[in-house]
Amino acid sequence: MKTKIFKNIMKTWLAAVVMMGASLNAQAQGVVKEVEFVDLNGNQVMLSDFRGKWVVVNLWATWCPPCRVEIPDLIMFQDKHKDTAVVLGVDYEDIEPHKVQAFAESQMINYPIVRFTGKIDGKSSPFGPVRGLPTTYMVTPKGELVAARTGMIDDKTIESFIENYEKQNP
C-alpha cells in the first residue's frame, strides 16, 4: 500500500516538475550560471567542469533521513548515466569533511561529494532558495538551470524528467 501511494505521489510530482522545468527553462534560456564548489579534499570544483552532461545537483546532509533513503537511487542513476550525466552531491551541513567522507564511503556513494564555498546560511544556495533537504536542481548539458525540487527523488523520476525535457527542447 505504501509503495502504491509513494508511486502515485512520484507520478504527480513528475508532472509538476516537468511543468516547472518548462517554465524555468523559459526564464533561464541562455543564462549559464557558474557555481564554485570545494570537494572534501579542499580542491576547487566548478559547475562548468561538467558542461556537456546533465548535472543533478543534490543538496543533502548526513543527518537527513530522506536524503539517506534516496542515496541508492542516485547511485543507480550515476551508474546508468555516467557518460551523459553526473550526480553532484552537495553536503549542506557544517561538519568536518572527514566525517562526510566516512559516511559517503559507508554508503558506497559513486558520485562527487562537494560543498558550496563560503558559509551556508541554511536558507539559500547559488541555485535558489532551500526550503528543506533534500533539494535537487537539474542543470542541462549547456549549463542552464531548468528545474528544482524539494523532497526525495529517485532514478526513474530523473530519467523521465530528462527524457521529457529533451523531447520538448530538441
C-alpha positions as CSV (number, residue, x, y, z in Angstrom):
1,M,0.0,0.0,0.0
2,K,2.8,2.5,1.0
3,T,4.6,1.7,-2.3
4,K,1.5,2.4,-4.4
5,I,0.9,5.7,-2.5
6,F,4.6,6.6,-3.0
7,K,4.4,5.8,-6.7
8,N,1.3,8.0,-7.1
9,I,2.9,10.8,-5.3
10,M,6.0,10.5,-7.5
11,K,3.9,10.5,-10.7
12,T,2.1,13.6,-9.5
13,W,5.4,15.2,-8.7
14,L,6.9,14.3,-12.1
15,A,4.1,16.0,-13.9
16,A,4.6,19.1,-11.7
17,V,8.3,19.1,-12.2
18,V,8.0,18.8,-16.0
19,M,5.7,21.8,-16.0
20,M,8.0,23.7,-13.6
21,G,11.0,22.7,-15.7
22,A,9.4,24.1,-18.8
23,S,8.6,27.5,-17.1
24,L,12.1,27.7,-15.5
25,N,13.7,26.9,-18.9
26,A,11.9,29.8,-20.4
27,Q,13.3,32.1,-17.7
28,A,16.8,30.6,-17.8
29,Q,17.2,30.4,-21.6
30,G,20.7,31.4,-22.5
31,V,21.6,32.0,-18.8
32,V,24.6,30.0,-17.8
33,K,25.2,30.1,-14.1
34,E,28.8,29.4,-12.8
35,V,28.9,27.9,-9.4
36,E,32.1,27.1,-7.4
37,F,32.3,24.2,-5.0
38,V,35.0,22.6,-3.0
39,D,35.5,18.9,-2.7
40,L,36.1,17.1,0.6
41,N,39.9,17.3,0.0
42,G,39.7,21.1,-0.4
43,N,40.0,21.1,-4.2
44,Q,38.0,23.6,-6.3
45,V,35.2,22.1,-8.5
46,M,33.3,24.3,-10.9
47,L,29.8,23.6,-12.3
48,S,31.3,24.2,-15.7
49,D,33.6,21.2,-15.2
50,F,30.6,19.1,-16.1
51,R,29.5,21.0,-19.2
52,G,28.2,18.6,-21.8
53,K,26.4,16.4,-19.3
54,W,23.2,16.7,-17.3
55,V,24.1,17.7,-13.7
56,V,21.8,16.5,-10.9
57,V,22.8,18.9,-8.1
58,N,21.5,17.2,-4.9
59,L,21.7,19.1,-1.6
60,W,21.8,16.7,1.3
61,A,23.1,16.1,4.8
62,T,24.3,13.0,6.7
63,W,21.6,13.6,9.4
64,C,18.7,13.8,6.9
65,P,16.6,10.6,6.8
66,P,15.0,11.3,3.3
67,C,18.5,12.2,2.0
68,R,19.8,8.8,3.1
69,V,16.8,7.0,1.6
70,E,17.4,8.5,-1.9
71,I,21.2,7.7,-2.0
72,P,20.8,4.2,-3.6
73,D,18.7,5.7,-6.4
74,L,21.2,8.4,-7.0
75,I,24.0,5.8,-7.1
76,M,21.9,3.7,-9.6
77,F,21.3,6.8,-11.8
78,Q,25.0,7.7,-11.7
79,D,25.9,4.1,-12.7
80,K,23.5,4.0,-15.6
81,H,24.2,7.5,-17.0
82,K,27.9,8.2,-16.2
83,D,28.6,9.1,-19.9
84,T,25.7,11.6,-20.2
85,A,25.1,12.9,-16.6
86,V,26.6,13.4,-13.2
87,V,25.1,13.5,-9.8
88,L,26.8,16.2,-7.7
89,G,26.1,15.5,-4.0
90,V,26.3,18.9,-2.2
91,D,26.8,18.3,1.5
92,Y,24.7,21.0,3.1
93,E,25.9,20.9,6.7
94,D,28.7,22.2,8.8
95,I,30.6,19.1,9.9
96,E,34.2,18.1,9.4
97,P,34.9,16.8,5.8
98,H,36.4,13.5,7.0
99,K,33.1,12.7,8.7
100,V,31.3,13.3,5.5
101,Q,33.9,11.2,3.6
102,A,33.5,8.3,6.0
103,F,29.7,8.5,5.6
104,A,30.0,8.6,1.8
105,E,32.3,5.6,1.8
106,S,30.0,3.6,4.1
107,Q,27.1,4.3,1.7
108,M,29.3,3.4,-1.3
109,I,28.5,6.7,-3.0
110,N,29.9,6.7,-6.5
111,Y,29.4,10.4,-7.4
112,P,31.4,13.5,-6.4
113,I,30.6,14.9,-2.9
114,V,31.3,18.7,-2.7
115,R,30.3,21.7,-0.7
116,F,29.5,25.3,-1.6
117,T,32.4,27.6,-1.0
118,G,31.8,30.0,1.9
119,K,29.4,29.8,4.8
120,I,26.0,28.3,4.3
121,D,23.0,30.2,5.8
122,G,20.6,27.3,5.7
123,K,18.1,29.2,3.6
124,S,19.7,29.6,0.2
125,S,22.1,28.3,-2.4
126,P,23.6,29.7,-5.6
127,F,20.7,27.9,-7.4
128,G,17.9,29.5,-5.3
129,P,16.1,29.1,-2.0
130,V,16.5,26.0,0.0
131,R,13.2,25.1,1.7
132,G,14.4,21.8,3.1
133,L,16.5,18.8,2.4
134,P,17.0,17.0,0.2
135,T,16.7,19.6,-2.6
136,T,17.6,18.7,-6.1
137,Y,18.4,21.0,-9.1
138,M,18.6,20.0,-12.7
139,V,21.2,21.6,-14.9
140,T,21.2,20.9,-18.7
141,P,24.4,20.0,-20.6
142,K,24.5,23.6,-21.7
143,G,24.7,24.7,-18.1
144,E,21.1,26.0,-17.8
145,L,19.2,25.6,-14.6
146,V,15.8,24.1,-15.6
147,A,14.2,22.6,-12.5
148,A,14.2,22.4,-8.7
149,R,12.7,20.0,-6.3
150,T,12.5,19.9,-2.5
151,G,12.0,16.4,-1.3
152,M,13.1,12.9,-2.2
153,I,13.8,12.0,-5.8
154,D,14.6,8.6,-7.5
155,D,16.4,7.5,-10.5
156,K,13.3,6.8,-12.6
157,T,12.0,10.3,-12.0
158,I,15.3,11.9,-13.0
159,E,15.4,9.8,-16.2
160,S,11.8,10.7,-17.0
161,F,12.4,14.4,-16.5
162,I,15.5,14.4,-18.8
163,E,13.6,12.4,-21.4
164,N,10.6,14.7,-21.4
165,Y,12.8,17.8,-21.3
166,E,14.8,16.7,-24.3
167,K,11.6,15.9,-26.2
168,Q,10.3,19.4,-25.5
169,N,13.6,21.1,-26.2
170,P,15.3,19.2,-29.1
